[in-house]
Amino acid sequence: MAPFQSLTHQLNRPGFPPSHNGAAHDRLVSVVISVADEAGNILPLAQEITTVLETLPLFKKDGTKNNYEIIFVDDHSADPTADEIQTAMRRFPNIRLICHQARYGKSQGVWTGIRHARGEWIITMDGDGQNDPADIPRLLSTALESNPYKNILVSGVRVNRAATGSKRIASKFANAVRRALLQDDCPDTGCALKVFRRDAYLALPYFDNIHRYEPTLFKLYGHDVVYIPVNDRQRTHGQSKYTNFKRALDSIMDLFGVMWLQTRYKARNEQSIEIVTIADTTADVPRREHAAR
């Protein structure tokens, strides 16, 4: 048997039935990381995440140690990123690798990883090392302690930004415009460090760059959204895949698309709606049932 398992993903666009590639929810947590040309960042990040999760008391209860997985989705890297992930898999048995056969972008990479995840709860983060795995316990504990009958998105808000001055200014401007138009009160849509339930995410409408609008969509669907300050670190290897111009260009059409969704969709606020069903053809009055949306 090979010392690692690699799944080469034949891309199915969103709308296909969700696949766990195994037993549903046989892990509590799946960490999903979409990467492209991140050689040099993989091994340190895998080590940090593993150390954090292995030391969580949560995973030592009732013999459930290692009740997690780390999924790297390689978005057709041109450098040795996939090789580094395979090396990490030999060192850390909870790591899985999924390979796109072409470059599809960050949102598709995240969606692919979540679609194949085995965990009930998903943790997303970037693969460049700028998100700090040490922040995971606070976000995860907030999610796990939330109302069990209502979905929640716990999102990081980066403090002490490590980005350059021009990127910080562009980010603040974009966040201000988006908040004004979408009224979503999201202070930092660019932070990839988030925690949410897998099933809640897969119920959202998919589009490229959805990762920029997850708080808006979770609110639109009537879910709770909580923001927690997190660390932001310097990138040590590679370079950013985005420029300020590209970010702006990618966001314009998506912003108007999300605004359209807001006008066409009534928030699912977990309340019951009354439906009428015919329980018995001999009944004089239809039986009424309540079903949560």
Protein Blocks (a to p, Z undefined) as FASTA:
>chain_A
ZZbdcdddddddehiacdehiaehibfbdcddddehighjlmmmmmmmmmmmmmpmklmg
ghighiacdddddehiabfklmmmmmmmmmmmkbccdddfbdebjklmmmmmmmmpcbfb
dcdddfeomacfklmmmmmmmmmmmcfkbccddddddehiabdfklmmmmmmmmmmmmmm
nonopablkbmbdcddfklmmmpccdehklmmmmmmmmmnopacddddddddddfehjdf
bdfklmmmmmmmmmmmmmmmmmmpccdehiacdddddfbfkbmbdcdddddZZ
